Amino acid sequence: MQQISNAAQLGQAVRAARKQAGLTQAQVALTAGVGLRFVVDLEAGKPTAQIGKILQVITTLGGRLRLDGWPTPAEGDQR
């Protein structure tokens, strides 16, 4: 598992996953339902990217977001 603590590291991880999957930025954008410019900016480490779109791209590339060290919400407290 890779540790990511800033936007540049996230961008590098997304780029590596995309290349490993053999996809172009345009293919990822189309499949994830985001714009090409968003994927380009995300891979470049732009710190203002929207988390919802980031999650769409991560999911498209077969990844998932995991937050270690955070408390698990109590059942029924999923607001």
N, C-alpha and C positions, 0 to 999 in steps of 0.2 A: 504494500500500500504506500502511496506517495503522499508526503505531507506538503500541503500548500498553505502558505501564509500571506500571499499577496497576489494582486491581479496579474503580474508578469509571470509568476509561477503557474497560475491557472491557465494562462494563455499558452505557455509552453507545453503543458500537459494536454490541452485540447489539441494543439497542433500535432503532437506526437501520436495521440490516439487516432486522429483523422488520417494521418499518413500511414499508420499501421493498418488501418481499415481499407486503405487504397482508395480513399474518397477525395474529391476536390472540395474546395471551400464552397463552391456553388452547389454541389450535391448535398453537402451537410445542411446548408441553408434551406434548400428545397425540402428535404426530408424532415428537418426540425421545425419547419414553418416559420423561419425567421429570415430576415434579409441578408443578402451577401455581405453588405457593409457591416452588419452586426458580427458575423463570423470573423471577418477580417479584423475588426476592432478588438474582439475578444482574444484572438490569437496574438494580437499586438500588445496585449496587457492593459487595454484601456480600463481604468479603474471605475468608470461610471456605468458599466454594463448592468442591465436589469437582471436580477436573480432569476426571475421566471424564465426568461429566455436562455439564460445560462443553463438552467436545469433541462430545458428542452434539448439543447445541444448535447449536454452530457448524456442524456438518455438515448438520443439518436446514435451516439457513438458507443453505446453499450455499457456506459458507466453509471455510477450512482454517487450521491453525495452522502458522506458519513461524517458525523460530528462526534468525535471521541472526546470524552471528558465532560460532556454536557449531561445534565440530569435527564432521565427519560420522563416525559410527561405522564402524570397519573392518568389511569383509564378514565375517560369521560372529560378530561381536561385538555382536549385537543382543539382549542380555539385558535 
